[in-house]
Amino acid sequence: MKLARFPRIRITHAPTPLEKMGGPTLWIKRDDCTGLATGGNKTRKLEYLMADALEQGADTVITQGATQSNHARQTAAIACKLGLACHIILEDRTGYTADEYKHSGNVFLDHLFGAQVSEVPGGTAMDAAMTELADRLRAQGRKPYVIPGGGSNPIGALGYVTCALELMQQANDVGLDIDCLVHATGSAGTQAGLVAGLEGARSGIPVLGIGVRVAKGPQEEKVYKLACETADLLGVPGAVRRESVVANGDYVGPGYGLPTPSMIEAVTLLARTEGILLDPVYSGKGMAGLIDLVRKGQFTRGQNVVFLHTGGAVGLYGYRAAFAGAGAAR
């Protein structure tokens, strides 16, 4: 896999830390420490996506996400750094109307970074909305570059091929034989990149994605398709086996971005035992799944499990009511 042939803007504070925790030998890969605008997994994807945008002569980037989108916040930040205009379309996927949800956290930072932000109802065809916006901007003489939600296409997934190789090197350096890599999976780019990288390198490290949006079957199909496309881009077609793509959809709860008791427990537990901040949409539900699977005996003492922290703690400010015991404010 020759990653060096792909244009890349190096902004990630890498390698991100790999820290030991408790329980069945539990480690945490700190991709909340990637550095860009409070960090998060989208930094790695944007290194390749924004480099591609510049290669194509773009002067504007367009992307989309949910109201408290970590991806939107990081896209707005790197657009500032590179001198590009940024347009963000935020979809209301929760129905929450509380001021702290609609205006604090990631949304506040989107505006602070100077992005042009528009809001659309839940269920909007987001790809079509971005295409329509791009057409309007082209008619005005702009050169827009459209980034899919979560930065999840084969170019963006290269960021997590890079992470997979980085993690393998860190594990070798400390003599860590990883039995499983666990993380939250949503738009598929992170898991697809990890699987493509680890399978392409024949690492033997299994990946388990804890779903935050859809059920197991649809999530696995989405990840598998993107992982295969990423492997093709890397020049290793056929590297990804279908059985290597595994997701668990048991911890989504009532829906994307909607709090669950197990998420609140996981976020509170890590804050009070490790001083680590998870986010309420992705890593909180991912850790909730891992904790429950440990309790059920799927992971046992002596196994080496790595949890990939995908960042997003800024979103906690939009969910204060959920942690006050009042439920998410509407």
C-alpha positions as CSV (number, residue, x, y, z in Angstrom):
1,M,0.0,0.0,0.0
2,K,1.7,3.2,-1.2
3,L,0.0,6.0,0.7
4,A,2.8,8.5,-0.2
5,R,1.4,8.8,-3.7
6,F,-1.8,10.5,-2.5
7,P,-1.7,14.2,-1.8
8,R,-1.9,15.0,1.9
9,I,-1.9,18.0,4.1
10,R,-0.2,17.0,7.4
11,I,-2.1,18.6,10.3
12,T,-2.7,15.6,12.6
13,H,-0.7,15.6,15.8
14,A,0.5,12.1,15.2
15,P,1.1,9.6,16.4
16,T,-1.8,10.1,18.8
17,P,-1.3,8.5,22.2
18,L,-2.0,4.8,22.9
19,E,-2.7,4.6,26.6
20,K,-3.4,1.7,28.9
21,M,-6.6,1.5,31.0
22,G,-8.1,-1.1,33.3
23,G,-10.4,-4.1,32.9
24,P,-9.6,-6.9,30.3
25,T,-6.3,-5.5,29.2
26,L,-7.8,-2.3,27.8
27,W,-6.0,0.4,25.8
28,I,-7.3,3.6,24.3
29,K,-6.1,5.1,21.0
30,R,-6.5,8.8,21.6
31,D,-7.7,10.2,18.3
32,D,-9.5,12.9,20.3
33,C,-5.9,14.3,20.4
34,T,-5.4,14.9,16.7
35,G,-5.1,18.6,17.3
36,L,-7.4,20.4,14.8
37,A,-10.1,22.4,16.5
38,T,-10.1,20.3,19.7
39,G,-9.3,17.1,17.7
40,G,-11.2,14.1,16.5
41,N,-11.2,11.4,13.8
42,K,-12.2,13.7,11.0
43,T,-8.7,15.4,11.1
44,R,-7.2,12.3,9.5
45,K,-9.8,12.2,6.8
46,L,-9.5,15.9,6.0
47,E,-5.7,15.6,5.5
48,Y,-6.5,13.7,2.3
49,L,-9.8,15.4,1.3
50,M,-8.5,18.9,1.6
51,A,-5.3,18.1,-0.3
52,D,-7.5,16.7,-3.1
53,A,-9.6,19.9,-2.9
54,L,-6.5,22.0,-3.4
55,E,-5.3,19.8,-6.2
56,Q,-8.5,20.4,-8.0
57,G,-8.3,24.2,-7.6
58,A,-11.2,24.6,-5.2
59,D,-11.8,27.9,-3.4
60,T,-14.8,26.6,-1.4
61,V,-15.7,23.4,0.4
62,I,-19.2,22.2,1.1
63,T,-20.1,19.5,3.6
64,Q,-23.0,18.3,5.7
65,G,-23.8,16.7,9.0
66,A,-26.2,16.6,12.0
67,T,-26.7,19.7,14.1
68,Q,-23.8,18.9,16.5
69,S,-21.6,17.6,13.8
70,N,-17.9,17.1,14.7
71,H,-17.1,16.7,11.0
72,A,-18.6,20.0,10.2
73,R,-16.6,21.8,12.9
74,Q,-13.3,20.3,11.8
75,T,-14.0,21.0,8.1
76,A,-14.8,24.7,9.0
77,A,-11.5,24.9,11.0
78,I,-9.2,23.5,8.3
79,A,-10.9,25.6,5.6
80,C,-9.9,28.7,7.7
81,K,-6.3,27.4,7.9
82,L,-6.2,26.9,4.1
83,G,-8.0,30.1,3.2
84,L,-11.0,28.4,1.7
85,A,-14.7,29.4,2.1
86,C,-16.8,26.8,3.9
87,H,-20.5,26.1,3.5
88,I,-22.1,23.6,6.0
89,I,-25.6,22.1,5.7
90,L,-26.8,20.9,9.1
91,E,-29.7,18.4,9.3
92,D,-32.0,18.2,12.2
93,R,-31.9,14.5,13.1
94,T,-33.1,14.8,16.7
95,G,-35.9,17.3,16.8
96,Y,-34.2,19.0,19.8
97,T,-34.9,22.8,20.0
98,A,-33.1,23.6,23.2
99,D,-30.8,26.6,22.8
100,E,-27.7,24.8,24.1
101,Y,-28.2,22.1,21.5
102,K,-29.0,24.4,18.6
103,H,-26.3,27.1,19.3
104,S,-23.5,25.8,21.6
105,G,-20.8,23.2,21.2
106,N,-20.0,22.4,17.6
107,V,-22.5,24.9,16.2
108,F,-20.9,27.8,18.0
109,L,-17.5,26.8,16.7
110,D,-18.9,26.4,13.1
111,H,-19.9,30.1,13.3
112,L,-16.7,31.1,15.1
113,F,-14.6,29.6,12.2
114,G,-16.7,31.7,9.8
115,A,-18.5,29.0,8.0
116,Q,-21.8,29.7,6.1
117,V,-24.2,27.5,8.0
118,S,-27.7,26.5,6.8
119,E,-30.2,24.2,8.5
120,V,-32.5,21.7,6.9
121,P,-35.2,19.4,8.3
122,G,-34.5,15.7,9.2
123,G,-34.9,13.4,6.2
124,T,-33.6,15.9,3.7
125,A,-31.7,14.3,0.8
126,M,-28.3,15.7,1.9
127,D,-26.2,14.7,-1.1
128,A,-28.8,16.4,-3.4
129,A,-28.8,19.5,-1.1
130,M,-25.0,19.7,-1.4
131,T,-25.1,19.2,-5.2
132,E,-27.7,22.0,-5.5
133,L,-25.6,24.4,-3.4
134,A,-22.5,23.5,-5.4
135,D,-24.4,24.3,-8.7
136,R,-25.4,27.7,-7.3
137,L,-21.9,28.5,-6.2
138,R,-20.5,27.6,-9.6
139,A,-23.0,29.9,-11.3
140,Q,-21.5,32.6,-9.1
141,G,-18.0,31.8,-10.4
142,R,-16.9,29.8,-7.4
143,K,-15.0,26.5,-7.5
144,P,-16.7,24.3,-4.8
145,Y,-15.4,20.9,-3.6
146,V,-18.1,18.7,-2.1
147,I,-17.1,16.6,1.0
148,P,-19.5,13.8,1.9
149,G,-20.9,13.6,5.4
150,G,-18.3,12.4,7.8
151,G,-15.6,12.7,5.1
152,S,-16.5,9.1,4.3
153,N,-15.4,8.3,0.8
154,P,-12.3,6.3,-0.4
155,I,-10.1,9.5,-0.2
156,G,-11.2,10.3,3.3
157,A,-10.9,6.7,4.4
158,L,-7.2,6.9,3.6
159,G,-6.9,8.8,6.8
160,Y,-7.8,5.6,8.7
161,V,-5.6,3.4,6.6
162,T,-2.8,5.7,7.9
163,C,-4.2,5.3,11.5
164,A,-4.2,1.5,11.1
165,L,-0.5,1.5,10.1
166,E,0.3,3.9,12.9
167,L,-1.5,1.7,15.5
168,M,0.4,-1.4,14.3
169,Q,3.7,0.4,14.7
170,Q,2.8,1.6,18.2
171,A,1.6,-1.9,19.2
172,N,4.9,-3.4,18.0
173,D,6.9,-0.8,19.9
174,V,5.3,-1.7,23.2
175,G,5.0,-5.5,22.5
176,L,1.2,-5.3,22.4
177,D,-0.6,-8.2,20.6
178,I,-4.1,-6.7,19.9
179,D,-7.0,-9.1,20.1
180,C,-9.6,-6.6,19.0
181,L,-9.9,-2.9,17.9
182,V,-13.3,-1.4,19.0
183,H,-14.7,1.9,17.9
184,A,-18.0,3.8,17.1
185,T,-19.1,3.5,13.5
186,G,-21.5,5.8,11.7
187,S,-20.8,7.2,8.3
188,A,-18.4,4.2,7.7
189,G,-15.2,6.0,6.7
190,T,-13.3,5.3,9.9
191,Q,-14.1,1.6,10.0
192,A,-13.6,1.2,6.2
193,G,-10.2,2.7,6.4
194,L,-9.2,0.7,9.5
195,V,-10.4,-2.6,7.9
196,A,-8.7,-1.8,4.5
197,G,-5.5,-0.9,6.2
198,L,-5.4,-3.8,8.7
199,E,-6.5,-6.3,6.1
200,G,-4.2,-4.9,3.4
201,A,-1.3,-5.3,5.9
202,R,-2.4,-8.8,6.9
203,S,-2.3,-7.7,10.5
204,G,-4.7,-10.3,11.9
205,I,-6.3,-7.6,14.0
206,P,-10.1,-7.8,14.0
207,V,-12.2,-4.6,14.1
208,L,-15.6,-4.3,15.8
209,G,-17.7,-1.2,15.0
210,I,-20.3,-0.2,17.5
211,G,-23.1,1.3,15.4
212,V,-24.5,4.7,16.3
213,R,-27.1,5.2,13.5
214,V,-28.4,2.0,11.8
215,A,-28.7,-1.7,12.5
216,K,-26.0,-4.2,12.1
217,G,-26.8,-5.4,8.5
218,P,-27.0,-2.0,6.8
219,Q,-24.0,-0.7,8.6
220,E,-21.8,-3.7,7.6
221,E,-22.9,-3.4,4.0
222,K,-22.0,0.3,3.9
223,V,-18.6,-0.3,5.6
224,Y,-17.8,-3.3,3.3
225,K,-18.6,-1.4,0.2
226,L,-16.4,1.6,1.2
227,A,-13.6,-0.7,2.5
228,C,-13.5,-2.4,-0.9
229,E,-13.4,0.9,-2.7
230,T,-10.6,2.1,-0.5
231,A,-8.6,-1.1,-1.1
232,D,-9.1,-0.6,-4.8
233,L,-7.8,3.0,-4.6
234,L,-4.8,1.7,-2.7
235,G,-4.0,-0.9,-5.4
236,V,-4.9,-3.9,-3.3
237,P,-8.2,-5.1,-4.8
238,G,-9.7,-8.1,-3.0
239,A,-7.8,-7.4,0.2
240,V,-11.0,-7.0,2.2
241,R,-12.9,-10.1,3.2
242,R,-16.6,-9.7,3.9
243,E,-16.2,-11.5,7.2
244,S,-13.7,-8.9,8.4
245,V,-16.4,-6.3,8.5
246,V,-18.3,-6.6,11.8
247,A,-20.7,-4.1,13.3
248,N,-22.9,-4.3,16.4
249,G,-26.1,-2.2,16.2
250,D,-27.4,-3.0,19.7
251,Y,-26.4,0.3,21.3
252,V,-27.9,2.9,18.8
253,G,-30.9,3.3,21.2
254,P,-33.9,5.4,19.9
255,G,-31.8,6.9,17.1
256,Y,-28.8,8.9,16.0
257,G,-27.7,11.6,18.4
258,L,-30.4,10.5,21.0
259,P,-29.0,9.8,24.5
260,T,-29.2,6.4,26.1
261,P,-28.7,5.5,29.7
262,S,-25.7,3.3,28.8
263,M,-24.1,6.2,26.9
264,I,-24.5,8.5,29.9
265,E,-23.0,5.8,32.2
266,A,-20.0,5.4,29.9
267,V,-19.3,9.1,29.5
268,T,-19.6,9.6,33.2
269,L,-17.5,6.6,34.1
270,L,-14.5,7.6,31.9
271,A,-14.7,11.2,33.0
272,R,-14.6,10.1,36.7
273,T,-12.1,7.2,36.5
274,E,-9.7,8.2,33.6
275,G,-10.2,12.0,33.2
276,I,-11.2,11.3,29.6
277,L,-14.1,13.0,27.8
278,L,-16.1,11.0,25.4
279,D,-18.8,12.5,23.2
280,P,-22.5,11.8,23.4
281,V,-23.1,10.7,19.8
282,Y,-20.2,8.5,18.8
283,S,-17.5,7.5,21.3
284,G,-20.0,7.5,24.2
285,K,-22.1,4.9,22.6
286,G,-19.1,3.0,21.3
287,M,-17.7,2.8,24.9
288,A,-21.1,1.9,26.2
289,G,-21.1,-1.1,23.8
290,L,-17.6,-2.1,24.8
291,I,-18.5,-2.0,28.6
292,D,-21.6,-4.1,28.0
293,L,-19.7,-6.7,26.0
294,V,-17.1,-6.9,28.7
295,R,-19.8,-7.5,31.3
296,K,-21.3,-10.2,29.0
297,G,-18.0,-12.0,28.8
298,Q,-17.3,-11.3,25.1
299,F,-14.0,-9.8,26.1
300,T,-12.2,-11.4,29.1
301,R,-9.3,-10.6,31.3
302,G,-6.0,-11.2,29.6
303,Q,-7.3,-10.1,26.1
304,N,-5.8,-7.0,24.7
305,V,-8.6,-4.7,23.5
306,V,-8.0,-1.3,22.0
307,F,-10.7,1.3,22.0
308,L,-10.3,4.0,19.3
309,H,-11.5,7.3,20.7
310,T,-12.9,9.3,17.8
311,G,-13.2,12.6,19.7
312,G,-16.1,15.0,19.7
313,A,-16.3,16.1,23.4
314,V,-17.3,19.6,22.2
315,G,-20.7,18.1,21.6
316,L,-21.2,17.5,25.3
317,Y,-22.1,21.1,25.7
318,G,-25.2,20.5,23.6
319,Y,-26.4,17.7,25.9
320,R,-26.0,19.2,29.3
321,A,-29.7,18.4,30.2
322,A,-29.2,14.7,29.5
323,F,-26.4,14.5,32.1
324,A,-28.4,16.5,34.6
325,G,-30.9,13.7,34.8
326,A,-33.6,15.6,33.0
327,G,-33.3,13.9,29.7
328,A,-32.3,15.7,26.5
329,A,-34.1,19.0,26.4
330,R,-36.6,19.5,23.6
